[in-house]
Amino acid sequence: MAPHGRHRPGRHSDVWRARLKNGYIRAGRYALTPDHRLIEEVISEHAVQMGVHRGLATRRPLVDRTQYRRVALLRTPWTGSHFHWLFDVLPRTKILAESGVSVHEMNHYAIPEAPHPAHLEALRHLGIGDGQLIQMGPTDRIYVEDLILPSLPERRGNPPAWACRFLRDWFLPLADEASVERPSRIYVGRRGTREVTNQNAVDAVLARHGITTVHPREHSLGVQVALFQNADLVVGPHGAGLANIVFAASGTQVVEIFSSNYVNVCNASIASRLDLHYSYLIGKGERPPSGVDPFHVYEDITVEVEQLDQWLCSLAN
Protein backbone atom coordinates (compact mmCIF):
# COMPACT_ATOMS: atom_id res chain seq x y z
CA MET A 1 0.00 0.00 0.00
CA ALA A 2 1.54 3.26 -1.11
CA PRO A 3 1.47 6.39 1.05
CA HIS A 4 -1.01 9.06 0.12
CA GLY A 5 -0.37 12.74 -0.50
CA ARG A 6 2.56 12.39 -2.91
CA HIS A 7 4.29 15.50 -4.16
CA ARG A 8 6.95 15.48 -6.86
CA PRO A 9 9.48 18.33 -6.71
CA GLY A 10 9.66 20.03 -10.07
CA ARG A 11 13.41 19.79 -10.63
CA HIS A 12 13.80 16.02 -10.19
CA SER A 13 10.83 14.13 -11.62
CA ASP A 14 12.13 10.76 -10.39
CA VAL A 15 11.87 11.64 -6.69
CA TRP A 16 8.91 12.51 -4.50
CA ARG A 17 7.71 13.34 -1.02
CA ALA A 18 4.67 11.66 0.52
CA ARG A 19 2.60 12.11 3.68
CA LEU A 20 1.10 9.29 5.70
CA LYS A 21 -1.56 9.97 8.29
CA ASN A 22 -1.39 8.05 11.57
CA GLY A 23 1.31 5.63 10.46
CA TYR A 24 4.20 4.41 12.54
CA ILE A 25 7.97 3.96 12.37
CA ARG A 26 9.94 0.90 13.43
CA ALA A 27 13.63 1.00 14.40
CA GLY A 28 14.15 4.45 12.87
CA ARG A 29 14.25 2.81 9.42
CA TYR A 30 10.82 1.56 8.36
CA ALA A 31 7.47 3.27 7.79
CA LEU A 32 4.26 1.29 8.13
CA THR A 33 0.62 2.14 7.55
CA PRO A 34 -2.01 2.02 10.35
CA ASP A 35 -2.96 -1.48 9.10
CA HIS A 36 0.68 -2.65 9.39
CA ARG A 37 1.76 -2.55 5.74
CA LEU A 38 5.35 -1.64 4.97
CA ILE A 39 5.97 1.36 2.70
CA GLU A 40 8.46 -0.38 0.41
CA GLU A 41 8.90 2.63 -1.88
CA VAL A 42 11.22 4.32 0.63
CA ILE A 43 13.52 1.28 0.91
CA SER A 44 16.13 0.23 -1.65
CA GLU A 45 15.09 -2.52 -4.04
CA HIS A 46 17.96 -4.72 -2.87
CA ALA A 47 16.92 -4.40 0.78
CA VAL A 48 13.38 -5.46 -0.09
CA GLN A 49 14.69 -8.43 -2.09
CA MET A 50 16.83 -9.54 0.85
CA GLY A 51 13.83 -9.35 3.18
CA VAL A 52 15.49 -7.12 5.77
CA HIS A 53 12.04 -5.87 6.81
CA ARG A 54 10.48 -9.26 7.57
CA GLY A 55 8.81 -9.55 10.93
CA LEU A 56 8.44 -5.80 11.42
CA ALA A 57 4.68 -5.57 11.35
CA THR A 58 2.54 -6.83 14.19
CA ARG A 59 -1.18 -6.54 14.69
CA ARG A 60 -0.98 -6.66 18.46
CA PRO A 61 -1.94 -3.27 19.94
CA LEU A 62 0.58 -1.65 22.24
CA VAL A 63 -0.43 -0.40 25.65
CA ASP A 64 2.18 2.36 25.53
CA ARG A 65 1.82 4.14 22.20
CA THR A 66 4.47 6.85 21.89
CA GLN A 67 2.84 9.52 19.74
CA TYR A 68 4.42 12.36 17.74
CA ARG A 69 2.72 15.03 15.71
CA ARG A 70 5.04 15.48 12.69
CA VAL A 71 8.10 13.37 11.89
CA ALA A 72 10.20 12.87 8.76
CA LEU A 73 11.84 9.49 8.14
CA LEU A 74 15.30 9.91 6.64
CA ARG A 75 16.95 6.55 7.12
CA THR A 76 16.59 3.12 5.56
CA PRO A 77 18.39 -0.22 6.05
CA TRP A 78 22.18 0.06 5.87
CA THR A 79 22.32 3.81 6.40
CA GLY A 80 24.77 3.14 9.19
CA SER A 81 27.14 2.67 6.25
CA HIS A 82 28.86 5.88 5.21
CA PHE A 83 27.97 5.31 1.55
CA HIS A 84 24.27 4.92 2.29
CA TRP A 85 24.33 7.83 4.71
CA LEU A 86 25.81 10.12 2.06
CA PHE A 87 23.65 9.03 -0.84
CA ASP A 88 20.44 7.67 0.70
CA VAL A 89 19.96 9.99 3.68
CA LEU A 90 21.45 13.44 3.19
CA PRO A 91 20.01 14.16 -0.29
CA ARG A 92 16.55 13.44 1.09
CA THR A 93 16.72 16.78 2.91
CA LYS A 94 16.98 18.39 -0.54
CA ILE A 95 13.94 16.42 -1.71
CA LEU A 96 12.05 17.76 1.29
CA ALA A 97 13.22 21.31 0.68
CA GLU A 98 12.28 21.27 -3.00
CA SER A 99 8.82 19.97 -2.08
CA GLY A 100 8.33 22.91 0.28
CA VAL A 101 9.38 21.33 3.59
CA SER A 102 12.41 23.07 5.11
CA VAL A 103 14.55 21.42 7.78
CA HIS A 104 13.37 23.98 10.31
CA GLU A 105 9.68 23.20 9.75
CA MET A 106 9.97 19.57 10.83
CA ASN A 107 9.32 18.80 14.47
CA HIS A 108 11.42 15.65 14.44
CA TYR A 109 13.48 13.31 12.29
CA ALA A 110 13.54 9.58 13.04
CA ILE A 111 16.90 7.80 12.81
CA PRO A 112 18.40 4.62 14.34
CA GLU A 113 20.18 5.00 17.66
CA ALA A 114 23.91 5.70 18.10
CA PRO A 115 24.71 7.33 14.74
CA HIS A 116 28.35 7.89 13.85
CA PRO A 117 29.63 11.33 14.97
CA ALA A 118 30.37 12.29 11.35
CA HIS A 119 26.73 11.61 10.49
CA LEU A 120 25.52 13.90 13.24
CA GLU A 121 28.04 16.49 12.04
CA ALA A 122 26.47 16.36 8.59
CA LEU A 123 22.94 16.85 9.92
CA ARG A 124 24.01 19.82 12.03
CA HIS A 125 25.68 21.38 9.00
CA LEU A 126 22.38 21.04 7.14
CA GLY A 127 20.57 22.80 9.97
CA ILE A 128 19.06 19.79 11.74
CA GLY A 129 19.69 20.06 15.47
CA ASP A 130 20.26 17.19 17.87
CA GLY A 131 17.02 18.10 19.63
CA GLN A 132 15.06 17.33 16.45
CA LEU A 133 16.33 13.75 16.29
CA ILE A 134 14.45 10.73 17.59
CA GLN A 135 17.06 8.00 17.97
CA MET A 136 15.33 4.64 17.85
CA GLY A 137 16.52 1.20 18.93
CA PRO A 138 15.93 -1.97 16.85
CA THR A 139 12.65 -2.79 18.60
CA ASP A 140 11.36 0.76 19.12
CA ARG A 141 8.15 1.98 17.56
CA ILE A 142 6.61 5.44 17.42
CA TYR A 143 3.24 6.51 16.08
CA VAL A 144 3.06 9.67 14.00
CA GLU A 145 0.07 11.84 13.24
CA ASP A 146 1.71 13.32 10.12
CA LEU A 147 4.54 11.13 8.80
CA ILE A 148 6.65 12.75 6.06
CA LEU A 149 8.34 10.32 3.66
CA PRO A 150 10.89 11.60 1.16
CA SER A 151 11.77 9.05 -1.50
CA LEU A 152 15.24 7.66 -1.95
CA PRO A 153 17.30 9.63 -4.47
CA GLU A 154 17.70 6.34 -6.36
CA ARG A 155 16.54 2.86 -5.29
CA ARG A 156 19.14 0.75 -7.13
CA GLY A 157 22.25 2.17 -5.47
CA ASN A 158 23.68 4.28 -8.30
CA PRO A 159 23.83 7.87 -7.05
CA PRO A 160 22.28 10.43 -9.43
CA ALA A 161 24.27 13.44 -10.57
CA TRP A 162 22.10 15.90 -8.62
CA ALA A 163 22.83 14.06 -5.34
CA CYS A 164 26.57 14.26 -6.02
CA ARG A 165 26.31 18.00 -6.70
CA PHE A 166 24.25 18.50 -3.56
CA LEU A 167 26.88 16.81 -1.38
CA ARG A 168 29.71 18.79 -2.96
CA ASP A 169 27.89 22.11 -2.67
CA TRP A 170 27.11 21.61 1.00
CA PHE A 171 30.16 19.80 2.35
CA LEU A 172 33.24 20.77 0.33
CA PRO A 173 33.50 24.00 2.40
CA LEU A 174 34.11 21.84 5.51
CA ALA A 175 37.56 21.00 4.15
CA ASP A 176 38.69 24.60 4.68
CA GLU A 177 38.32 24.21 8.44
CA ALA A 178 39.89 20.72 8.71
CA SER A 179 43.28 20.43 10.37
CA VAL A 180 44.89 17.35 8.82
CA GLU A 181 47.80 16.36 6.61
CA ARG A 182 46.57 15.99 3.05
CA PRO A 183 48.58 13.40 1.11
CA SER A 184 48.04 13.43 -2.63
CA ARG A 185 48.00 9.62 -2.96
CA ILE A 186 45.80 7.68 -0.53
CA TYR A 187 44.71 4.11 0.13
CA VAL A 188 41.35 3.70 1.87
CA GLY A 189 41.83 1.05 4.56
CA ARG A 190 39.03 -1.25 5.64
CA ARG A 191 38.37 -3.23 8.83
CA GLY A 192 35.65 -5.69 9.74
CA THR A 193 33.79 -7.21 6.80
CA ARG A 194 35.31 -7.49 3.34
CA GLU A 195 38.86 -7.23 4.68
CA VAL A 196 42.01 -7.58 2.59
CA THR A 197 43.58 -10.91 3.54
CA ASN A 198 47.10 -10.06 2.34
CA GLN A 199 47.23 -6.51 3.65
CA ASN A 200 50.95 -6.67 4.54
CA ALA A 201 51.86 -7.45 0.94
CA VAL A 202 49.55 -4.68 -0.26
CA ASP A 203 51.16 -2.24 2.21
CA ALA A 204 54.58 -2.99 0.71
CA VAL A 205 53.30 -2.10 -2.76
CA LEU A 206 51.67 1.07 -1.46
CA ALA A 207 54.92 2.16 0.23
CA ARG A 208 56.85 1.76 -3.04
CA HIS A 209 54.40 4.10 -4.73
CA GLY A 210 54.28 6.72 -1.97
CA ILE A 211 50.66 6.00 -1.06
CA THR A 212 49.39 6.81 2.44
CA THR A 213 46.74 4.66 4.16
CA VAL A 214 43.77 6.51 5.64
CA HIS A 215 40.77 5.21 7.61
CA PRO A 216 37.90 7.64 6.96
CA ARG A 217 35.68 6.29 9.73
CA GLU A 218 38.21 7.46 12.33
CA HIS A 219 37.78 11.09 11.28
CA SER A 220 35.23 13.86 11.30
CA LEU A 221 33.31 14.52 8.12
CA GLY A 222 35.35 17.69 7.51
CA VAL A 223 38.61 15.75 7.65
CA GLN A 224 37.23 13.07 5.33
CA VAL A 225 36.24 15.73 2.83
CA ALA A 226 39.68 17.34 3.04
CA LEU A 227 41.53 14.04 2.50
CA PHE A 228 39.62 13.18 -0.66
CA GLN A 229 39.44 16.71 -2.03
CA ASN A 230 43.22 16.91 -2.06
CA ALA A 231 43.93 13.43 -3.45
CA ASP A 232 45.25 12.88 -6.97
CA LEU A 233 45.01 9.10 -6.55
CA VAL A 234 42.57 7.04 -4.45
CA VAL A 235 43.02 3.28 -4.12
CA GLY A 236 41.02 0.88 -1.96
CA PRO A 237 38.89 -2.22 -1.59
CA HIS A 238 35.20 -1.82 -2.30
CA GLY A 239 33.60 -0.32 0.78
CA ALA A 240 31.81 2.62 2.32
CA GLY A 241 34.94 4.76 2.72
CA LEU A 242 35.37 5.02 -1.04
CA ALA A 243 32.07 6.91 -1.21
CA ASN A 244 34.10 9.98 -0.29
CA ILE A 245 35.36 10.13 -3.88
CA VAL A 246 32.28 12.33 -4.31
CA PHE A 247 34.48 15.08 -2.82
CA ALA A 248 37.46 14.44 -5.13
CA ALA A 249 38.57 16.88 -7.80
CA SER A 250 37.90 16.29 -11.47
CA GLY A 251 40.59 14.09 -13.00
CA THR A 252 41.42 12.20 -9.80
CA GLN A 253 42.50 8.61 -10.43
CA VAL A 254 40.37 6.02 -8.60
CA VAL A 255 41.35 2.33 -8.39
CA GLU A 256 38.77 0.07 -6.72
CA ILE A 257 39.56 -3.51 -5.72
CA PHE A 258 36.89 -6.25 -5.60
CA SER A 259 36.76 -9.87 -4.56
CA SER A 260 36.31 -12.46 -7.27
CA ASN A 261 32.67 -12.99 -6.26
CA TYR A 262 31.31 -9.50 -5.74
CA VAL A 263 31.43 -6.44 -8.00
CA ASN A 264 29.37 -3.32 -7.38
CA VAL A 265 29.22 -0.38 -9.80
CA CYS A 266 28.10 2.31 -7.32
CA ASN A 267 31.50 4.00 -7.07
CA ALA A 268 31.99 3.77 -10.81
CA SER A 269 28.70 5.64 -11.11
CA ILE A 270 29.96 8.41 -8.82
CA ALA A 271 33.18 8.65 -10.81
CA SER A 272 31.28 8.98 -14.07
CA ARG A 273 29.20 11.85 -12.66
CA LEU A 274 32.27 13.81 -11.60
CA ASP A 275 34.79 13.16 -14.40
CA LEU A 276 37.05 11.01 -12.23
CA HIS A 277 39.35 8.49 -13.94
CA TYR A 278 38.03 5.17 -12.63
CA SER A 279 39.48 1.68 -12.97
CA TYR A 280 39.14 -1.54 -10.99
CA LEU A 281 40.98 -4.77 -10.20
CA ILE A 282 39.53 -8.19 -9.34
CA GLY A 283 41.16 -10.10 -6.48
CA LYS A 284 42.38 -13.68 -6.42
CA GLY A 285 39.94 -16.56 -6.34
CA GLU A 286 37.78 -18.67 -8.57
CA ARG A 287 35.47 -16.51 -10.60
CA PRO A 288 31.85 -17.38 -11.28
CA PRO A 289 30.69 -18.41 -14.77
CA SER A 290 29.87 -15.62 -17.20
CA GLY A 291 26.49 -14.07 -16.45
CA VAL A 292 26.36 -15.48 -12.89
CA ASP A 293 26.48 -13.13 -9.90
CA PRO A 294 26.99 -15.07 -6.64
CA PHE A 295 26.61 -11.78 -4.72
CA HIS A 296 28.98 -12.65 -1.88
CA VAL A 297 28.73 -9.13 -0.49
CA TYR A 298 30.98 -9.59 2.53
CA GLU A 299 33.60 -11.89 1.03
CA ASP A 300 37.17 -10.99 1.98
CA ILE A 301 39.52 -9.82 -0.76
CA THR A 302 42.91 -11.27 -1.66
CA VAL A 303 44.65 -8.68 -3.81
CA GLU A 304 46.76 -9.65 -6.83
CA VAL A 305 49.71 -7.59 -5.58
CA GLU A 306 51.77 -7.91 -8.79
CA GLN A 307 48.79 -6.71 -10.80
CA LEU A 308 48.26 -3.83 -8.38
CA ASP A 309 51.94 -2.87 -8.61
CA GLN A 310 51.87 -2.94 -12.41
CA TRP A 311 48.67 -0.93 -12.53
CA LEU A 312 50.03 1.76 -10.23
CA CYS A 313 53.16 1.96 -12.37
CA SER A 314 51.02 2.46 -15.46
CA LEU A 315 49.09 5.28 -13.78
CA ALA A 316 52.34 7.01 -12.81
CA ASN A 317 53.46 6.92 -16.42
C-alpha positions in Angstrom: 0.0 0.0 0.0 1.5 3.3 -1.1 1.5 6.4 1.1 -1.0 9.1 0.1 -0.4 12.7 -0.5 2.6 12.4 -2.9 4.3 15.5 -4.2 6.9 15.5 -6.9 9.5 18.3 -6.7 9.7 20.0 -10.1 13.4 19.8 -10.6 13.8 16.0 -10.2 10.8 14.1 -11.6 12.1 10.8 -10.4 11.9 11.6 -6.7 8.9 12.5 -4.5 7.7 13.3 -1.0 4.7 11.7 0.5 2.6 12.1 3.7 1.1 9.3 5.7 -1.6 10.0 8.3 -1.4 8.0 11.6 1.3 5.6 10.5 4.2 4.4 12.5 8.0 4.0 12.4 9.9 0.9 13.4 13.6 1.0 14.4 14.1 4.5 12.9 14.3 2.8 9.4 10.8 1.6 8.4 7.5 3.3 7.8 4.3 1.3 8.1 0.6 2.1 7.6 -2.0 2.0 10.3 -3.0 -1.5 9.1 0.7 -2.7 9.4 1.8 -2.6 5.7 5.3 -1.6 5.0 6.0 1.4 2.7 8.5 -0.4 0.4 8.9 2.6 -1.9 11.2 4.3 0.6 13.5 1.3 0.9 16.1 0.2 -1.7 15.1 -2.5 -4.0 18.0 -4.7 -2.9 16.9 -4.4 0.8 13.4 -5.5 -0.1 14.7 -8.4 -2.1 16.8 -9.5 0.9 13.8 -9.3 3.2 15.5 -7.1 5.8 12.0 -5.9 6.8 10.5 -9.3 7.6 8.8 -9.6 10.9 8.4 -5.8 11.4 4.7 -5.6 11.4 2.5 -6.8 14.2 -1.2 -6.5 14.7 -1.0 -6.7 18.5 -1.9 -3.3 19.9 0.6 -1.7 22.2 -0.4 -0.4 25.7 2.2 2.4 25.5 1.8 4.1 22.2 4.5 6.8 21.9 2.8 9.5 19.7 4.4 12.4 17.7 2.7 15.0 15.7 5.0 15.5 12.7 8.1 13.4 11.9 10.2 12.9 8.8 11.8 9.5 8.1 15.3 9.9 6.6 16.9 6.6 7.1 16.6 3.1 5.6 18.4 -0.2 6.0 22.2 0.1 5.9 22.3 3.8 6.4 24.8 3.1 9.2 27.1 2.7 6.3 28.9 5.9 5.2 28.0 5.3 1.6 24.3 4.9 2.3 24.3 7.8 4.7 25.8 10.1 2.1 23.6 9.0 -0.8 20.4 7.7 0.7 20.0 10.0 3.7 21.5 13.4 3.2 20.0 14.2 -0.3 16.5 13.4 1.1 16.7 16.8 2.9 17.0 18.4 -0.5 13.9 16.4 -1.7 12.0 17.8 1.3 13.2 21.3 0.7 12.3 21.3 -3.0 8.8 20.0 -2.1 8.3 22.9 0.3 9.4 21.3 3.6 12.4 23.1 5.1 14.5 21.4 7.8 13.4 24.0 10.3 9.7 23.2 9.8 10.0 19.6 10.8 9.3 18.8 14.5 11.4 15.7 14.4 13.5 13.3 12.3 13.5 9.6 13.0 16.9 7.8 12.8 18.4 4.6 14.3 20.2 5.0 17.7 23.9 5.7 18.1 24.7 7.3 14.7 28.4 7.9 13.8 29.6 11.3 15.0 30.4 12.3 11.3 26.7 11.6 10.5 25.5 13.9 13.2 28.0 16.5 12.0 26.5 16.4 8.6 22.9 16.8 9.9 24.0 19.8 12.0 25.7 21.4 9.0 22.4 21.0 7.1 20.6 22.8 10.0 19.1 19.8 11.7 19.7 20.1 15.5 20.3 17.2 17.9 17.0 18.1 19.6 15.1 17.3 16.5 16.3 13.8 16.3 14.4 10.7 17.6 17.1 8.0 18.0 15.3 4.6 17.9 16.5 1.2 18.9 15.9 -2.0 16.9 12.6 -2.8 18.6 11.4 0.8 19.1 8.1 2.0 17.6 6.6 5.4 17.4 3.2 6.5 16.1 3.1 9.7 14.0 0.1 11.8 13.2 1.7 13.3 10.1 4.5 11.1 8.8 6.7 12.8 6.1 8.3 10.3 3.7 10.9 11.6 1.2 11.8 9.0 -1.5 15.2 7.7 -2.0 17.3 9.6 -4.5 17.7 6.3 -6.4 16.5 2.9 -5.3 19.1 0.8 -7.1 22.3 2.2 -5.5 23.7 4.3 -8.3 23.8 7.9 -7.1 22.3 10.4 -9.4 24.3 13.4 -10.6 22.1 15.9 -8.6 22.8 14.1 -5.3 26.6 14.3 -6.0 26.3 18.0 -6.7 24.3 18.5 -3.6 26.9 16.8 -1.4 29.7 18.8 -3.0 27.9 22.1 -2.7 27.1 21.6 1.0 30.2 19.8 2.4 33.2 20.8 0.3 33.5 24.0 2.4 34.1 21.8 5.5 37.6 21.0 4.2 38.7 24.6 4.7 38.3 24.2 8.4 39.9 20.7 8.7 43.3 20.4 10.4 44.9 17.4 8.8 47.8 16.4 6.6 46.6 16.0 3.1 48.6 13.4 1.1 48.0 13.4 -2.6 48.0 9.6 -3.0 45.8 7.7 -0.5 44.7 4.1 0.1 41.4 3.7 1.9 41.8 1.1 4.6 39.0 -1.3 5.6 38.4 -3.2 8.8 35.6 -5.7 9.7 33.8 -7.2 6.8 35.3 -7.5 3.3 38.9 -7.2 4.7 42.0 -7.6 2.6 43.6 -10.9 3.5 47.1 -10.1 2.3 47.2 -6.5 3.7 50.9 -6.7 4.5 51.9 -7.5 0.9 49.6 -4.7 -0.3 51.2 -2.2 2.2 54.6 -3.0 0.7 53.3 -2.1 -2.8 51.7 1.1 -1.5 54.9 2.2 0.2 56.9 1.8 -3.0 54.4 4.1 -4.7 54.3 6.7 -2.0 50.7 6.0 -1.1 49.4 6.8 2.4 46.7 4.7 4.2 43.8 6.5 5.6 40.8 5.2 7.6 37.9 7.6 7.0 35.7 6.3 9.7 38.2 7.5 12.3 37.8 11.1 11.3 35.2 13.9 11.3 33.3 14.5 8.1 35.3 17.7 7.5 38.6 15.7 7.7 37.2 13.1 5.3 36.2 15.7 2.8 39.7 17.3 3.0 41.5 14.0 2.5 39.6 13.2 -0.7 39.4 16.7 -2.0 43.2 16.9 -2.1 43.9 13.4 -3.4 45.3 12.9 -7.0 45.0 9.1 -6.6 42.6 7.0 -4.4 43.0 3.3 -4.1 41.0 0.9 -2.0 38.9 -2.2 -1.6 35.2 -1.8 -2.3 33.6 -0.3 0.8 31.8 2.6 2.3 34.9 4.8 2.7 35.4 5.0 -1.0 32.1 6.9 -1.2 34.1 10.0 -0.3 35.4 10.1 -3.9 32.3 12.3 -4.3 34.5 15.1 -2.8 37.5 14.4 -5.1 38.6 16.9 -7.8 37.9 16.3 -11.5 40.6 14.1 -13.0 41.4 12.2 -9.8 42.5 8.6 -10.4 40.4 6.0 -8.6 41.3 2.3 -8.4 38.8 0.1 -6.7 39.6 -3.5 -5.7 36.9 -6.3 -5.6 36.8 -9.9 -4.6 36.3 -12.5 -7.3 32.7 -13.0 -6.3 31.3 -9.5 -5.7 31.4 -6.4 -8.0 29.4 -3.3 -7.4 29.2 -0.4 -9.8 28.1 2.3 -7.3 31.5 4.0 -7.1 32.0 3.8 -10.8 28.7 5.6 -11.1 30.0 8.4 -8.8 33.2 8.7 -10.8 31.3 9.0 -14.1 29.2 11.8 -12.7 32.3 13.8 -11.6 34.8 13.2 -14.4 37.1 11.0 -12.2 39.4 8.5 -13.9 38.0 5.2 -12.6 39.5 1.7 -13.0 39.1 -1.5 -11.0 41.0 -4.8 -10.2 39.5 -8.2 -9.3 41.2 -10.1 -6.5 42.4 -13.7 -6.4 39.9 -16.6 -6.3 37.8 -18.7 -8.6 35.5 -16.5 -10.6 31.8 -17.4 -11.3 30.7 -18.4 -14.8 29.9 -15.6 -17.2 26.5 -14.1 -16.4 26.4 -15.5 -12.9 26.5 -13.1 -9.9 27.0 -15.1 -6.6 26.6 -11.8 -4.7 29.0 -12.6 -1.9 28.7 -9.1 -0.5 31.0 -9.6 2.5 33.6 -11.9 1.0 37.2 -11.0 2.0 39.5 -9.8 -0.8 42.9 -11.3 -1.7 44.6 -8.7 -3.8 46.8 -9.7 -6.8 49.7 -7.6 -5.6 51.8 -7.9 -8.8 48.8 -6.7 -10.8 48.3 -3.8 -8.4 51.9 -2.9 -8.6 51.9 -2.9 -12.4 48.7 -0.9 -12.5 50.0 1.8 -10.2 53.2 2.0 -12.4 51.0 2.5 -15.5 49.1 5.3 -13.8 52.3 7.0 -12.8 53.5 6.9 -16.4 
